Amino acid sequence: MQNVHDITPLHLVVDTIQVYYEFSEKCPAYSSDHIALLLKYNADVNIENNQGNTPLSDAVECKCVEPLAIMLKHNSTSINKKYYEGEILLHIVARYQRTDVIQLLIDYGADIDVKDKTA
């Protein structure tokens, strides 16, 4: 179920986690439970909003690793999906120099040889 901006409840939870972290510098205690509950009821980690972002692409920008790990464990089939400028999730997270998230993406099958449109 998407709103007029094609945003789903899973998008909203990930965005809320991101905002919470910005203010408190820690992940909210509820984050994993809310994501797990939405996934239990078939939330789609790969569904795009009107800007082309998925819950997975939003999650790689979040500094909380656990929500991303839960979503990847549930469904990592689009881990190499190309976003704006041909970037995959690995390119997006590399900008933030988050080695823990880079390793997580590689562990779930991110292709380290994919080039974006600037290469």
C-alpha positions in Angstrom: 0.0 0.0 0.0 1.5 3.3 -1.2 0.4 6.9 -0.5 0.2 9.6 -3.2 4.0 9.9 -3.2 4.3 6.1 -3.6 5.7 5.8 -0.1 5.0 2.6 1.8 5.0 2.0 5.6 8.4 0.4 5.2 9.8 3.6 3.6 8.4 5.5 6.5 9.9 3.3 9.2 13.3 3.5 7.6 13.1 7.2 7.3 12.0 7.5 10.9 14.9 5.4 12.0 17.2 7.7 10.1 15.8 10.9 11.7 15.9 9.3 15.1 19.5 8.5 14.7 20.4 12.0 13.5 19.1 13.4 16.8 20.1 10.7 19.3 23.1 9.1 17.6 21.7 5.7 18.3 19.2 3.3 16.7 15.8 3.3 18.2 14.9 0.2 20.2 11.8 -0.4 18.1 13.5 -0.4 14.7 14.1 -4.1 14.2 10.6 -5.0 15.5 8.8 -2.7 13.2 10.7 -3.8 10.2 10.3 -7.4 11.0 6.5 -6.9 11.5 6.1 -5.2 8.2 8.1 -7.9 6.4 6.0 -10.6 8.1 3.0 -9.0 6.4 4.8 -9.0 3.0 6.2 -5.4 2.9 8.3 -5.1 -0.3 11.9 -4.0 0.3 12.3 -3.3 -3.4 9.2 -1.1 -4.1 10.1 2.4 -5.4 8.6 5.6 -4.3 8.1 8.5 -6.8 11.8 9.4 -6.5 12.9 5.9 -7.4 14.1 5.1 -3.9 13.4 1.7 -2.3 13.4 0.9 1.4 16.7 -0.8 0.8 18.3 2.3 -0.8 17.0 4.4 2.0 18.4 1.9 4.6 22.0 2.0 3.2 22.0 5.8 4.0 20.9 5.1 7.5 23.6 4.7 10.1 21.8 1.8 11.8 23.0 -1.4 10.2 20.5 -3.8 11.8 17.4 -2.6 9.8 19.3 -3.1 6.5 20.5 -6.6 7.6 16.9 -7.6 8.4 15.7 -6.5 5.0 18.5 -8.1 3.1 18.0 -11.4 5.0 14.3 -11.2 4.0 15.0 -10.4 0.3 18.3 -9.5 -1.3 17.3 -10.2 -4.9 17.7 -6.5 -6.0 21.0 -5.9 -4.2 22.5 -5.0 -7.6 19.6 -2.9 -8.9 20.7 0.2 -10.6 19.4 3.5 -9.2 20.0 7.1 -10.4 23.2 7.5 -12.5 23.5 3.7 -12.6 24.5 3.3 -9.0 23.9 0.2 -7.0 23.5 0.1 -3.2 27.3 -0.5 -2.9 28.1 2.7 -4.7 25.6 4.7 -2.5 27.1 3.4 0.8 30.7 3.8 -0.4 30.1 7.6 -0.4 29.6 7.4 3.4 32.7 5.2 3.9 30.8 2.7 6.1 32.9 -0.4 5.9 30.5 -2.4 8.1 27.6 -1.7 5.6 29.9 -2.3 2.6 30.9 -5.7 4.0 27.2 -6.5 4.7 26.3 -5.8 1.1 29.1 -7.8 -0.3 28.1 -10.7 2.0 24.6 -10.6 0.5 25.9 -10.6 -3.1 26.6 -7.0 -4.1 28.7 -7.0 -7.2 32.0 -5.1 -6.6 32.7 -4.9 -10.3 29.5 -3.0 -11.3 30.3 0.5 -12.8 28.0 3.5 -12.6 27.4 5.9 -15.4 30.4 8.0 -14.5 32.9 5.2 -14.9 
